[in-house]
């Protein structure tokens, strides 16, 4: 994972998106809302999107293959 990837992470009972450790955008009540916003932010920046949470449900990676919980995007 590159340092400038967009990461969706849990924080203080909500979900946020981070780049280089800084929150971009707002906070979201659900993982799905935050991940959608994170994917859009990553698309605009031309970088990968990741979900960093061990309890996240597996999905597909940006490459289209199976994703690990720590790199859920879709």
Z-matrix of the N, CA and C atoms (Angstrom, degrees):
N
C 1 1.449
C 2 1.527 1 108.90
N 3 1.307 2 115.16 1 131.08
C 4 1.460 3 120.37 2 178.01
C 5 1.527 4 110.29 3 -78.48
N 6 1.304 5 115.70 4 155.37
C 7 1.461 6 120.38 5 -178.95
C 8 1.523 7 112.96 6 -61.91
N 9 1.345 8 117.34 7 -29.66
C 10 1.461 9 119.12 8 -176.07
C 11 1.518 10 113.96 9 -96.12
N 12 1.349 11 118.39 10 12.23
C 13 1.452 12 121.34 11 173.42
C 14 1.524 13 109.48 12 -61.35
N 15 1.323 14 116.57 13 152.27
C 16 1.460 15 121.46 14 172.85
C 17 1.525 16 106.95 15 -86.66
N 18 1.326 17 116.61 16 126.13
C 19 1.463 18 122.71 17 -178.19
C 20 1.514 19 109.60 18 -117.52
N 21 1.337 20 116.16 19 129.08
C 22 1.454 21 121.58 20 173.13
C 23 1.521 22 106.87 21 -95.06
N 24 1.322 23 116.11 22 122.99
C 25 1.464 24 120.79 23 -174.07
C 26 1.527 25 110.67 24 -137.26
N 27 1.353 26 116.70 25 150.36
C 28 1.460 27 119.17 26 174.01
C 29 1.526 28 109.51 27 -76.66
N 30 1.333 29 115.86 28 140.94
C 31 1.465 30 119.83 29 177.95
C 32 1.533 31 109.00 30 -153.49
N 33 1.319 32 115.54 31 121.81
C 34 1.467 33 122.17 32 174.75
C 35 1.526 34 113.01 33 52.39
N 36 1.327 35 117.14 34 44.27
C 37 1.453 36 121.41 35 176.72
C 38 1.511 37 115.24 36 79.74
N 39 1.311 38 117.51 37 6.73
C 40 1.463 39 122.29 38 178.82
C 41 1.528 40 107.90 39 -133.08
N 42 1.313 41 116.77 40 -174.02
C 43 1.465 42 123.19 41 176.34
C 44 1.514 43 108.70 42 -121.92
N 45 1.331 44 116.68 43 139.40
C 46 1.459 45 122.29 44 177.71
C 47 1.522 46 108.87 45 -134.93
N 48 1.320 47 114.94 46 165.10
C 49 1.461 48 121.75 47 172.93
C 50 1.513 49 107.95 48 -111.56
N 51 1.331 50 115.08 49 137.27
C 52 1.461 51 121.32 50 -177.65
C 53 1.521 52 110.74 51 -126.29
N 54 1.314 53 114.78 52 148.01
C 55 1.462 54 123.51 53 169.11
C 56 1.515 55 105.95 54 -132.50
N 57 1.313 56 116.20 55 124.39
C 58 1.460 57 121.46 56 -179.33
C 59 1.533 58 111.75 57 53.97
N 60 1.337 59 116.03 58 35.26
C 61 1.456 60 120.72 59 177.47
C 62 1.515 61 115.45 60 81.85
N 63 1.329 62 117.61 61 0.05
C 64 1.461 63 122.14 62 -179.47
C 65 1.523 64 109.73 63 -108.42
N 66 1.313 65 116.82 64 136.26
C 67 1.455 66 121.47 65 179.14
C 68 1.522 67 109.52 66 -69.39
N 69 1.335 68 115.59 67 132.22
C 70 1.466 69 121.93 68 173.81
C 71 1.520 70 107.31 69 -116.75
N 72 1.308 71 116.83 70 130.16
C 73 1.460 72 120.37 71 -175.93
C 74 1.519 73 110.02 72 81.71
N 75 1.316 74 115.42 73 -161.22
C 76 1.451 75 120.59 74 -177.13
C 77 1.514 76 112.55 75 -99.04
N 78 1.336 77 114.88 76 -161.24
C 79 1.452 78 120.36 77 174.54
C 80 1.518 79 107.72 78 -109.54
N 81 1.318 80 116.29 79 156.78
C 82 1.462 81 122.19 80 -173.03
C 83 1.518 82 109.86 81 -131.08
N 84 1.312 83 116.22 82 145.59
C 85 1.463 84 121.68 83 -179.27
C 86 1.518 85 112.27 84 -73.67
N 87 1.335 86 117.31 85 -28.71
C 88 1.464 87 119.93 86 -176.69
C 89 1.522 88 111.23 87 -125.34
N 90 1.317 89 114.39 88 155.09
C 91 1.459 90 121.23 89 175.12
C 92 1.522 91 110.50 90 -59.91
N 93 1.319 92 117.36 91 -41.60
C 94 1.459 93 120.93 92 -177.19
C 95 1.529 94 111.80 93 -60.42
N 96 1.338 95 117.09 94 -43.90
C 97 1.466 96 120.95 95 178.53
C 98 1.525 97 110.93 96 -63.73
N 99 1.320 98 116.05 97 -46.01
C 100 1.458 99 120.62 98 -178.45
C 101 1.519 100 111.07 99 -65.81
N 102 1.333 101 116.80 100 -42.08
C 103 1.466 102 120.21 101 -179.47
C 104 1.524 103 111.27 102 -64.77
N 105 1.332 104 117.68 103 -39.34
C 106 1.467 105 120.24 104 177.26
C 107 1.527 106 110.55 105 -62.14
N 108 1.325 107 116.50 106 -44.59
C 109 1.464 108 120.40 107 177.94
C 110 1.530 109 110.69 108 -65.97
N 111 1.324 110 116.88 109 -38.60
C 112 1.461 111 121.36 110 178.44
C 113 1.514 112 112.25 111 -64.47
N 114 1.328 113 116.49 112 -41.45
C 115 1.472 114 120.17 113 177.80
C 116 1.523 115 110.28 114 -61.94
N 117 1.338 116 116.78 115 -42.35
C 118 1.461 117 120.33 116 179.57
C 119 1.531 118 110.95 117 -65.19
N 120 1.326 119 116.84 118 -43.34
C 121 1.473 120 120.49 119 177.49
C 122 1.524 121 110.53 120 -61.05
N 123 1.317 122 117.17 121 -43.76
C 124 1.465 123 121.21 122 179.17
C 125 1.526 124 110.89 123 -63.53
N 126 1.333 125 116.57 124 -40.64
C 127 1.468 126 120.57 125 178.76
C 128 1.528 127 109.83 126 -61.16
N 129 1.335 128 116.61 127 -45.28
C 130 1.470 129 119.92 128 179.99
C 131 1.521 130 111.94 129 -63.40
N 132 1.328 131 116.92 130 -34.78
C 133 1.468 132 121.52 131 -179.10
C 134 1.527 133 112.87 132 -85.54
N 135 1.335 134 116.99 133 -14.37
C 136 1.461 135 120.59 134 -178.19
C 137 1.518 136 112.84 135 72.37
N 138 1.341 137 116.41 136 34.05
C 139 1.466 138 121.78 137 -179.40
C 140 1.524 139 109.42 138 -128.64
N 141 1.335 140 117.76 139 164.12
C 142 1.462 141 120.27 140 176.83
C 143 1.529 142 112.44 141 -69.38
N 144 1.320 143 114.45 142 158.43
C 145 1.464 144 122.51 143 174.83
C 146 1.518 145 107.90 144 -114.83
N 147 1.312 146 116.94 145 139.69
C 148 1.463 147 123.19 146 179.18
C 149 1.519 148 109.83 147 -134.30
N 150 1.331 149 115.69 148 149.00
C 151 1.460 150 121.43 149 170.11
C 152 1.512 151 106.15 150 -110.19
N 153 1.313 152 117.50 151 120.45
C 154 1.459 153 122.76 152 -178.18
C 155 1.516 154 110.38 153 -105.44
N 156 1.326 155 115.10 154 86.37
C 157 1.465 156 120.40 155 175.38
C 158 1.516 157 107.72 156 -162.79
N 159 1.299 158 116.91 157 124.78
C 160 1.456 159 121.44 158 -177.59
C 161 1.523 160 113.28 159 -64.27
N 162 1.337 161 118.82 160 -21.03
C 163 1.452 162 119.84 161 -179.23
C 164 1.528 163 112.87 162 -92.58
N 165 1.338 164 117.26 163 -0.69
C 166 1.463 165 120.01 164 -179.91
C 167 1.526 166 109.99 165 -65.48
N 168 1.299 167 116.06 166 146.44
C 169 1.465 168 121.72 167 -179.39
C 170 1.515 169 108.67 168 -77.98
N 171 1.338 170 117.03 169 138.31
C 172 1.458 171 121.24 170 179.48
C 173 1.515 172 110.90 171 -63.61
N 174 1.319 173 115.33 172 145.47
C 175 1.458 174 122.07 173 177.27
C 176 1.507 175 108.44 174 -141.15
N 177 1.313 176 117.03 175 -138.59
C 178 1.450 177 120.67 176 176.77
C 179 1.512 178 109.03 177 -118.93
N 180 1.308 179 116.07 178 149.33
C 181 1.454 180 121.05 179 179.72
C 182 1.518 181 109.95 180 -81.62
N 183 1.341 182 116.87 181 171.77
C 184 1.454 183 120.96 182 176.07
C 185 1.521 184 111.23 183 -60.53
N 186 1.333 185 117.37 184 -25.87
C 187 1.453 186 122.08 185 179.77
C 188 1.527 187 111.69 186 -81.11
N 189 1.337 188 117.48 187 -6.81
C 190 1.449 189 121.14 188 177.32
C 191 1.510 190 114.99 189 93.48
N 192 1.310 191 118.70 190 -4.25
C 193 1.453 192 122.02 191 179.96
C 194 1.504 193 111.51 192 -95.60
N 195 1.316 194 116.22 193 179.70
C 196 1.461 195 119.17 194 178.11
C 197 1.518 196 111.24 195 -60.09
N 198 1.302 197 116.19 196 142.21
C 199 1.460 198 120.81 197 -178.50
C 200 1.519 199 110.32 198 -107.04
N 201 1.305 200 116.08 199 147.13
C 202 1.446 201 121.13 200 167.65
C 203 1.511 202 107.58 201 -77.29
N 204 1.304 203 117.47 202 159.21
C 205 1.460 204 119.26 203 179.84
C 206 1.516 205 111.69 204 -57.46
N 207 1.314 206 117.60 205 -32.67
C 208 1.463 207 120.22 206 -176.40
C 209 1.512 208 113.08 207 -78.79
N 210 1.359 209 118.12 208 -6.76
C 211 1.464 210 117.73 209 179.56
C 212 1.522 211 111.90 210 -129.71
N 213 1.320 212 117.08 211 32.21
C 214 1.451 213 122.35 212 178.58
C 215 1.518 214 110.39 213 -60.87
N 216 1.278 215 116.14 214 129.56
C 217 1.445 216 123.37 215 171.08
C 218 1.514 217 106.72 216 -158.75
N 219 1.271 218 117.65 217 171.19
C 220 1.440 219 115.06 218 -179.57
C 221 1.412 220 114.40 219 175.76
